[in-house]
Every structure is written in structure tokens, then in C-alpha cells.
Amino acid sequence: MQESFSIEFSNGLTAKALYPQANADLTLTLEQLGLSSPRPVIVVVGGASKLSEVDRERLRSLFLTVLAPLAESLNAYVVDGGTDAGIMQMMGEARYQTGGTFPLIGVTAVGLATLPNQPPPAEDACALEPHHTHFVLVPGSQWGDESAWIAQIPTVLSGGLPSVTVLINGGEITWKDAQESVKAKHPIVAIAGSGRTADILVAALNGTVEDDRAPAVVDSGLLQAVDLDNPKALDSLLISILAIGKTKFILQSDELADIPTIYRAN
């Protein structure tokens, strides 16, 4: 078993990291990182490419007003690709700007992860996002090598509690992320109006097939959609998925007032 180590960023923050082997026991891997307590899990996949600056700001607002505050209120784990770009950057910055304390776990292929004060391992490598708290640097040197890990790690982290994949925008790799989420039986919430893969999946959900990969995701029964301009609906939908079991295992009594009665566990 590989030992965990610390990554120190130029902003003064430190993250705990580990290099698991391909056949690693994920339970032991996550325990090495101090991530052994079951919690609900929010997985964020996709991208932010080909968006206007206006749409990019709308997307940032979604992280600041819904995803980060919800993760904090539910004491959830958040899992994403961990690099300092696109929605992973937005997630890290939203955690910082909202004063979040929830664990933010980046899952990145080691051959594409540029660590602080180290040279890039490849031409298309990307720096790690400096507001993440943990990194699982998985085997691989191509984008998408991390997709199966991003789907499997939440299954272990949740320990039987609910998890959900929020799918935003995205390109080719996001299709793989969606397929892996279906294999892992994680509900998927696609953000309509965020562009590209997300909008293609939403169109398929509404009966218009623009990509042959979309029907399998729709037919899984795991896909739902919320419009980018309706953050309250996203908040309510995610609570309805994640709050089941949350009130039994983690929430304190004074936190129950923050969750609509309709979504509370019995």
C-alpha cells in the first residue's frame, strides 16, 4: 500500500494525496487519506468549454449558491477531476469563497497532473486545483483514465449513503464519465443550458437523440435534468436525492430546519 503524502500549494494550503496502484483496495486507499467516515457524495463531471463569459458567470453562480453550500450543509464529500481548470476550478474556488469545510477530493490521472514546483509530466498536463483537500492520483496518462475511478470512489466513500453525479457541459470524456456513473448506478443530474454533452443528454431525455451514446444513459432511468437558470430546482432535487439517510446518520437536530420537510428521512 502506498503511503499518503502532502502537497503544498503556493496559496499556503496543503492537500493530502496518494498514488494508488491499478488493483488497489479502494477502502484501504481512502482510509490512508483519512476518508473512512460514510457521507453523502456529490460527484461533479463535465467542463466549461465553449461558453460565453456570461454563461461562465451563470455557471460560477451555481457553484457558489448551490453546490458548495449544499455540500457544506449535508456534510458531504465532493469528488471531481481535481485540475485547476473549468468546473474543477469553479468547485475549488466556491469552497474557498463560501468558507466550506467539506472534503473536496480530486481524482486525476498521474501522467497528467502537474504538482507544485514540479515540471509537467506531459505537454497536455494540468496543474492541480489548490483549494482541494485530497487528491487520488490514479494510474494513467490520458484524459479519461480517471473516469472509472471517479465513479467507483464515491461508492466506497458513501458507505451505502446516497450519491449523485452532477453533469455540466463537457466533451468526449464526459460521455465516459456518464457511462461509468451508470455502471456504478449513481443518479445523474444534467444541467440543461450548460452546453455540449449535458444539453445532448437533456435533449435525449426529452425524446430527441443527437448522439448514439445518449439512449443508454436515458434508458438507465438514472438521468434527470435541471435548467442552469433554476438553481432552486437544482438545490431541491439534490436534497431529495442526498438527504435520504443523511438525517439518520449525520445531521444534528438543529440542522433539520434547513431541509424542507418533504425531503427529510423518516
C-alpha positions in Angstrom: 0.0 0.0 0.0 1.4 3.4 -1.0 1.8 5.9 1.8 -0.1 9.2 1.7 1.9 12.4 1.4 1.2 16.2 1.5 1.0 18.6 -1.4 1.8 22.2 -0.5 0.4 24.9 -2.7 1.6 28.4 -3.2 -1.5 29.8 -1.6 -0.4 28.2 1.7 -2.9 25.4 1.6 -2.0 21.8 1.9 -3.7 18.7 0.5 -3.3 15.1 1.4 -2.6 12.8 -1.6 -1.9 9.2 -2.6 -0.8 7.2 -5.6 -3.0 4.0 -5.7 -2.0 1.1 -7.8 -4.3 -0.2 -10.5 -5.6 -3.0 -8.4 -5.7 -1.1 -5.2 -8.3 -1.8 -2.5 -10.3 1.5 -2.6 -11.4 1.1 1.0 -7.8 0.9 2.2 -6.8 3.7 -0.2 -9.3 6.1 1.2 -8.6 5.1 4.8 -5.0 6.1 4.1 -6.2 9.5 3.2 -8.4 9.8 6.3 -11.6 9.4 4.3 -13.3 6.5 6.1 -16.5 8.0 7.5 -19.5 7.4 5.3 -21.1 10.6 4.0 -23.3 11.5 1.0 -21.3 12.2 -2.1 -21.6 14.8 -4.8 -19.7 14.0 -8.0 -19.1 16.8 -10.4 -18.1 16.0 -14.0 -18.0 17.8 -17.3 -16.3 21.0 -18.4 -16.8 24.7 -19.1 -15.5 25.0 -22.7 -17.1 27.0 -25.5 -19.1 29.1 -23.0 -19.6 32.8 -23.3 -18.3 34.9 -20.3 -22.0 35.5 -19.4 -22.7 31.8 -19.3 -19.5 31.1 -17.4 -20.6 33.5 -14.7 -24.0 31.8 -14.6 -22.2 28.6 -14.0 -19.9 30.0 -11.3 -23.0 31.2 -9.5 -24.4 27.7 -9.5 -21.3 26.5 -7.6 -21.4 29.4 -5.2 -25.1 29.4 -4.4 -26.0 25.7 -4.7 -23.2 23.1 -4.9 -20.8 24.4 -2.3 -23.4 25.5 0.3 -25.3 22.2 -0.2 -22.1 20.1 0.3 -21.4 22.0 3.4 -25.0 21.7 4.9 -25.1 18.0 4.2 -21.5 17.4 5.4 -20.9 15.7 2.0 -17.9 14.6 0.2 -17.4 16.2 -3.2 -15.4 14.4 -5.9 -14.2 15.8 -9.2 -11.3 15.7 -11.6 -9.1 17.9 -9.4 -7.3 20.0 -12.0 -7.1 23.8 -12.0 -9.5 24.3 -14.9 -13.1 24.5 -15.8 -15.7 23.2 -13.3 -13.0 21.7 -11.0 -11.5 25.2 -10.6 -15.0 26.6 -10.0 -15.7 23.9 -7.4 -12.4 24.7 -5.5 -12.9 28.4 -5.7 -16.6 28.1 -4.5 -15.5 26.0 -1.5 -12.9 28.7 -0.6 -15.2 31.7 -1.2 -18.1 30.2 0.8 -15.8 29.1 3.7 -16.6 25.5 3.1 -15.1 22.7 5.3 -16.3 19.7 3.3 -13.7 17.3 1.9 -13.1 18.1 -1.8 -11.4 15.2 -3.5 -9.7 15.5 -6.9 -9.2 12.3 -8.8 -6.6 12.8 -11.5 -4.5 10.6 -13.8 -1.0 10.8 -12.5 0.5 11.2 -16.0 -1.5 14.5 -16.5 -1.2 16.0 -13.0 1.3 18.8 -12.5 2.3 19.1 -8.9 3.5 22.3 -7.4 7.2 23.1 -8.1 7.5 20.1 -10.4 7.7 20.1 -14.2 4.6 19.0 -16.2 4.7 15.2 -16.8 3.2 15.7 -20.3 2.5 18.5 -22.8 -1.2 18.5 -22.0 -0.8 18.1 -18.2 -2.7 20.5 -16.0 -1.9 21.9 -12.5 -3.9 20.7 -9.6 -6.6 23.0 -8.2 -5.2 24.5 -4.9 -8.3 24.5 -2.9 -8.9 20.8 -3.0 -8.3 18.9 0.3 -7.4 15.5 -1.1 -6.1 14.0 -4.3 -6.2 10.4 -5.6 -3.5 10.4 -8.3 -4.6 7.3 -10.3 -2.7 5.3 -12.9 -2.9 6.7 -16.4 -1.6 9.2 -18.9 -4.7 10.0 -21.0 -7.7 12.1 -20.1 -10.5 9.7 -19.3 -8.2 7.2 -17.5 -9.6 8.7 -14.3 -13.3 8.2 -15.2 -13.8 4.7 -13.7 -12.1 5.9 -10.5 -14.3 9.0 -10.3 -17.4 6.7 -10.4 -16.0 3.9 -8.1 -14.6 6.1 -5.3 -18.0 7.6 -4.4 -19.4 4.1 -4.0 -16.8 3.5 -1.3 -16.9 6.9 0.3 -20.7 6.9 0.6 -20.8 3.6 2.5 -24.3 3.0 1.4 -25.5 6.6 1.8 -26.7 8.3 -1.3 -24.5 9.8 -4.0 -25.2 11.8 -7.2 -23.3 12.9 -10.3 -23.9 16.4 -11.5 -23.0 16.6 -15.2 -22.2 20.1 -16.6 -21.3 20.9 -20.2 -18.5 18.6 -21.1 -17.0 16.9 -24.2 -15.8 13.4 -25.1 -14.5 12.5 -21.6 -17.8 13.5 -20.1 -19.5 10.7 -22.1 -17.2 8.2 -20.4 -18.0 9.8 -17.0 -21.7 9.4 -17.7 -21.3 5.8 -18.8 -19.2 5.0 -15.7 -21.8 6.6 -13.4 -24.5 4.4 -15.0 -22.3 1.3 -14.4 -22.0 2.4 -10.7 -25.7 3.1 -10.5 -25.3 6.7 -9.4 -28.1 9.1 -10.3 -27.1 11.7 -12.8 -28.4 15.3 -12.9 -27.6 17.0 -16.2 -27.5 20.8 -16.2 -29.7 21.9 -19.1 -28.4 25.1 -20.8 -24.7 24.4 -19.8 -23.9 23.2 -23.4 -22.4 20.3 -25.2 -22.7 16.8 -23.7 -25.2 18.0 -20.9 -27.5 19.5 -23.5 -27.3 16.5 -25.7 -28.3 14.2 -22.8 -31.2 16.6 -21.9 -32.4 16.5 -25.5 -32.4 12.7 -25.4 -34.3 12.8 -22.1 -36.9 14.8 -24.0 -37.0 12.4 -26.9 -34.5 14.0 -29.4 -31.5 11.8 -30.0 -28.5 13.7 -31.3 -25.8 11.2 -30.2 -26.0 7.4 -30.3 -24.5 7.2 -26.8 -27.3 9.1 -25.2 -30.1 6.5 -25.2 -28.3 4.1 -23.0 -27.8 6.8 -20.3 -31.5 7.8 -20.6 -32.7 4.2 -20.6 -30.8 3.5 -17.4 -33.5 5.5 -15.6 -30.8 7.4 -13.6 -30.8 10.6 -15.6 -32.7 13.8 -14.6 -32.2 17.4 -15.7 -32.4 20.8 -14.2 -32.1 24.1 -16.0 -29.0 26.2 -15.4 -31.3 29.2 -14.7 -33.2 27.4 -12.0 -30.8 27.0 -9.0 -33.6 26.5 -6.5 -34.8 23.5 -8.5 -31.3 22.0 -8.6 -31.0 22.5 -4.8 -34.3 20.8 -4.1 -33.5 17.9 -6.5 -30.1 17.3 -5.0 -31.5 17.4 -1.5 -34.2 14.9 -2.5 -31.5 12.5 -3.6 -28.9 13.1 -0.9 -30.9 13.8 2.2 -32.3 10.2 2.5 -30.3 8.7 5.3 -28.5 12.0 5.9 -30.8 12.9 8.8 -30.3 9.5 10.3 -26.5 9.4 10.3 -25.0 12.9 10.2 -27.3 15.9 10.7 -27.7 17.3 14.1 -31.2 18.2 15.3 -30.7 22.0 14.8 -29.7 21.4 11.1 -33.0 19.7 10.3 -34.8 23.0 10.0 -32.6 23.8 6.9 -34.0 20.9 4.9 -37.6 21.0 3.6 -39.9 18.6 5.4 -40.8 16.8 2.2 -37.1 15.6 1.9 -36.4 14.5 5.4 -35.8 10.9 6.1 -38.4 9.2 8.3 
